[in-house]
Amino acid sequence: MHISTITSGTLTVARFAGSFDTNTASEAQDYFDVLFAERVENVIVDFEALDFMSSAGLRVLIVAAKKLQATGGRIGICHANESVAEVFAMAQLPFFKLFPTRTAAIEGLGG
């Protein structure tokens, strides 16, 4: 998996590419730990180049979302393909908001 970052003010866009699964979950967790050390406020996770996400990836995102909520931040998900969106729909987690595009996510998080 590859993660790239774009930061603008209090908003960070994390673009995930490849597979987000058991083999790459620790890489993503390390990535989020660095972001939180930098005190980011709002994060958009862009899955446009993501091929697959397992429950291990979802667990990393749940931890990240809870950490952001604890500091008043929010997390948005954009460009989730059908199978990834289905994972979120089945989990029915209220702290994830899915957006069709990055622009919609930026507007939805007040960026």
QUIURDA-V777423 format. One record per pair of residues at least 24 apart in sequence whose ideal C-beta (glycine too) atoms are under 8 Angstrom apart, sorted by the first residue. I is the first residue (numbers start at 1). J is the second residue. D is the distance in whole Angstrom. If there is no record, write none. Layout:
<<I;J;D> <I;J;D>>
This chain:
<<1;27;6> <1;28;7> <2;49;8> <3;27;7> <3;28;7> <3;31;5> <5;35;8> <7;40;8> <8;111;7> <9;111;7> <10;40;7> <10;41;4> <10;42;6> <10;111;8> <11;41;7> <11;42;5> <11;43;8> <11;44;7> <11;106;7> <11;109;7> <11;111;4> <12;40;5> <12;42;7> <12;43;5> <12;44;7> <13;43;8> <13;44;5> <13;46;6> <13;102;7> <14;43;6> <14;44;7> <14;45;5> <14;46;7> <15;46;4> <15;48;7> <15;49;7> <16;45;6> <16;46;7> <16;47;6> <16;49;7> <16;50;5> <17;49;4> <17;50;6> <18;49;7> <18;50;7> <18;51;6> <19;50;8> <19;51;6> <19;52;4> <19;53;8> <19;54;8> <20;50;6> <20;52;7> <20;53;4> <20;54;7> <20;56;8> <20;57;3> <20;60;8> <21;52;6> <21;53;7> <21;54;4> <21;56;6> <21;57;6> <22;54;6> <22;56;4> <24;57;8> <25;56;4> <25;57;6> <25;59;7> <25;60;5> <28;57;7> <28;60;5> <29;60;5> <29;63;7> <32;60;7> <32;63;7> <32;64;5> <32;67;8> <36;64;8> <36;67;6> <36;68;8> <39;71;8> <40;68;8> <40;73;7> <41;68;8> <41;71;7> <41;72;7> <41;73;5> <42;68;7> <42;73;5> <42;74;5> <42;75;7> <42;76;8> <42;109;5> <42;110;8> <42;111;7> <43;68;6> <43;73;7> <43;74;8> <43;75;5> <43;76;7> <44;75;8> <44;76;5> <44;77;8> <44;78;6> <44;99;8> <44;102;6> <44;105;5> <44;106;7> <44;109;7> <44;111;8> <45;75;7> <45;76;7> <45;77;5> <45;78;7> <46;78;5> <46;79;6> <46;102;6> <46;105;8> <47;77;7> <47;78;7> <47;79;5> <47;80;5> <47;81;7> <47;84;6> <48;78;7> <48;79;4> <48;102;8> <50;79;8> <50;80;8> <50;81;7> <50;84;6> <51;81;8> <52;83;7> <52;84;8> <53;83;8> <53;84;5> <53;87;6> <55;87;8> <58;87;6> <58;88;8> <58;91;6> <61;96;7> <62;93;7> <65;93;8> <65;95;5> <65;96;6> <66;95;7> <69;95;6> <74;109;6> <76;105;4> <76;108;6> <76;109;5> <77;105;7> <78;102;5> <78;104;7> <78;105;4>>
